[in-house]
Amino acid sequence: MLAEARRLALRFRSDFPRRVWMVLCGWMALAGLAVPVGAEIVSADYVKPTTRYGHGILGDAVEYGALEMRLRDGRTLRLTLPETSVFEDLEPRLFDLDGDGAPEVVTIESSLTKGARLAIYGEEGLITATPHIGRTHRWLAPLGAADLDGDGKMELAYIDRPHLARILRIWRFDNGQLVHLLDTPGLTNHRIGQDYISGGIRECGTMPEILTVNADWSRIVATTFDGKSAKSRDLGPFRGRDGLAKKVRTCGD
């Protein structure tokens, strides 16, 4: 039953008219005014569980049809996808991508016919997204966001088709758009049926490191990006989820 499915989160909805609020924030942005402090997103969850997309890459057939964003002033905004899409994800991720002190929401949004894309949302709705992978039942697994090359702008990293293509893709969030920077093959962070995503980004030295595993799940790999090219190094054998998670949390090799 849907009520018993993993990743199911029930939340109450505010009575505030979402369309009115989102139009107001959009008008203020166009007018060059700052969105009120109360409009800052403080948390987000997926709601409206659905089985309309029978992929099941995360261990069951339940995905989500809507995103709820809770604001600092207590209001809740709900964004509902069309019937042709779902959020094929574990949970939304909050990162301050534009440096204004307030987070944006990073999601995996899948088209029933064109597969997954990385989609970024704010109080006004969709900000930007990568292209869809291109066909149904093709997915991506995020690794995180950080200023990877020290230029003051945030980059986002994910593995494109972690069970097939196994490509690390890096994008920069620049002036409200995602700009593709680099692809590195032979890396992955998810196995079919797992209800979690492995790896992540850690900041231990002069440059953040993206931690993944190699294509056959035998070695842990750390990858850095200097703005022009990527460099990977071996961190030792992969011995399970906990060992990789510890490396993400700490700075020891």
Sequence and secondary structure as in RCSB ss.txt:
>XXXX:A:sequence
MLAEARRLALRFRSDFPRRVWMVLCGWMALAGLAVPVGAEIVSADYVKPTTRYGHGILGDAVEYGALEMRLRDGR
TLRLTLPETSVFEDLEPRLFDLDGDGAPEVVTIESSLTKGARLAIYGEEGLITATPHIGRTHRWLAPLGAADLDG
DGKMELAYIDRPHLARILRIWRFDNGQLVHLLDTPGLTNHRIGQDYISGGIRECGTMPEILTVNADWSRIVATTF
DGKSAKSRDLGPFRGRDGLAKKVRTCGD
>XXXX:A:secstr
 GGGSTT        S HHHHHHHHHHHHHTT    GGG EEEEEEEEEE SS   TTSSS EEEEEEEEETTS 
EEEEE  TTEEE SS  EEE  SSSSS EEEEEEEETTTEEEEEEEETTEEEEE    SSTT  EEEEEEE SSS
SSS EEEEEESTTTT EEEEEEEETTEEEEEEEEESEE   TT SS   EEE  SSS EEEEEETTSSEEEEEEE
 SS EEEEEEEE   HHHHHHHHHS   
